[in-house]
Structures are given as structure tokens and as C-alpha cells.
């Protein structure tokens, strides 16, 4: 995974908030899928840093944390 800093957010990304996030709580994670890449950001800081991961790497990560 890599951190994206200093770049303008990609307007073509469609962000989805985690079902475990709420507007009042500290868990505010959003993700967006693009061609072969998954992006993750803090929904409280929309223009801040975000992680970008290859889709297969993201799938491996999700699989490992849901076991």
C-alpha cells in the first residue's frame, strides 16, 4: 500500500463509507475502487492523505482481517 500525499482528490472516484462508521464516532473510513486500485481515506479529512493499494493486495488484506 502507498500513501498519496499532495495530490488533488480524483473527482472520478466514488467513495463509500464503511458500514462500521458513523457521523458521530471516530471510525470514519471510506474506500473507492478504481481500475485495479483501491483507495482508502479518512472521511473527516477528504483532501488529506489516503492509501492506495492494488486490488489483489486489498482483497488479501480484507480476507486476512475477516478470518
MOFENMO-V820436 format. One record per pair of residues at least 6 apart in sequence whose C-alpha atoms are under 8 Angstrom apart, sorted by the first residue. I is the first residue (numbers start at 1). J is the second residue. D is the distance in whole Angstrom. If there is no record, write none. Layout:
i=[I:I]
j=[J:J]
d=[D:D]
This chain:
i=[1:1:1:1:1:2:2:2:3:3:3:3:4:4:4:4:5:5:5:6:8:9:9:13:13:13:14:14:15:15:15:15:16:16:16:17:17:17:17:17:18:18:18:18:20:21:21:21:22:28:28:28:29:29:29:29:30:30:30:30:31:31:31:31:32:32:32:33:36:36:36:37:37:37:37:38:38:38:38:38:39:39:39:39:40:40:40:41:41:41:41:42:42]
j=[51:52:53:54:57:51:52:53:49:50:51:52:49:50:51:52:48:49:50:49:47:46:47:32:33:34:32:33:30:31:32:33:30:31:32:28:29:30:31:43:28:29:30:31:27:27:28:29:28:42:43:44:40:41:42:43:40:41:42:43:38:39:40:41:38:39:40:39:54:55:56:52:53:54:55:52:53:54:55:58:50:51:52:53:50:51:52:48:49:50:51:48:50]
d=[6:6:5:7:8:5:5:7:6:5:4:6:5:5:6:7:7:5:7:8:7:8:6:6:7:7:6:7:6:5:5:8:5:5:6:7:6:4:7:8:7:6:6:8:7:5:5:7:7:6:5:7:7:6:5:6:6:5:6:6:7:5:4:6:6:5:7:6:6:5:8:7:5:5:5:6:5:6:6:7:7:6:4:6:5:5:7:8:7:5:7:8:7]
